């Protein structure tokens, strides 16, 4: 069982060497895109929540 674990770790290390990691600039750009989209979605959903709350208040 221990030998299977050692083999798994060795194969994992080999696989990680083959990964094409993003550059620092790509990482920053993608992070900013994710943050912007998250903020836009939060604002949109917040506005919908506010509007539906006010609309529901009119009916109650």
C-alpha positions as CSV (number, residue, x, y, z in Angstrom):
1,X,0.0,0.0,0.0
2,X,2.9,2.4,0.8
3,X,4.5,1.7,-2.6
4,X,1.3,2.8,-4.3
5,X,1.4,6.0,-2.4
6,X,5.0,6.6,-3.4
7,X,4.2,5.9,-7.1
8,X,1.2,8.3,-6.9
9,X,3.5,11.1,-5.5
10,X,6.1,10.5,-8.2
11,X,3.6,10.5,-11.0
12,X,2.0,13.6,-9.6
13,X,5.4,15.4,-9.6
14,X,6.0,14.3,-13.2
15,X,2.5,15.6,-14.3
16,X,3.1,18.9,-12.5
17,X,6.2,19.4,-14.6
18,X,4.2,19.1,-17.8
19,X,1.6,21.8,-16.7
20,X,1.9,25.0,-18.7
21,X,1.6,27.6,-15.8
22,X,0.3,31.1,-16.6
23,X,2.6,34.1,-16.5
24,X,2.3,36.7,-13.8
25,X,0.6,39.1,-16.2
26,X,-2.0,36.5,-17.3
27,X,-2.7,35.6,-13.7
28,X,-3.3,39.3,-12.8
29,X,-5.4,39.9,-15.8
30,X,-7.6,36.8,-15.2
31,X,-8.0,37.7,-11.5
32,X,-9.1,41.2,-12.4
33,X,-11.7,39.8,-14.8
34,X,-13.0,37.5,-12.2
35,X,-13.2,40.3,-9.6
36,X,-15.0,42.6,-12.1
37,X,-17.5,40.0,-13.2
38,X,-18.2,39.1,-9.5
39,X,-18.8,42.7,-8.6
40,X,-21.0,43.2,-11.6
41,X,-23.1,40.2,-10.7
42,X,-23.3,41.3,-7.1
43,X,-24.5,44.7,-8.1
44,X,-27.0,43.3,-10.6
45,X,-28.4,40.8,-8.1
46,X,-28.5,43.4,-5.4
47,X,-30.5,45.8,-7.6
48,X,-33.0,43.0,-8.5
49,X,-33.4,42.1,-4.8
50,X,-34.0,45.7,-3.9
51,X,-36.5,46.2,-6.8
52,X,-38.4,43.0,-5.9
53,X,-38.4,43.9,-2.2
54,X,-40.0,47.3,-3.0
55,X,-42.5,45.7,-5.4
56,X,-43.5,43.1,-2.8
57,X,-43.9,45.9,-0.3
58,X,-46.4,47.5,-2.5
59,X,-48.6,44.4,-2.6
60,X,-48.4,43.7,1.1
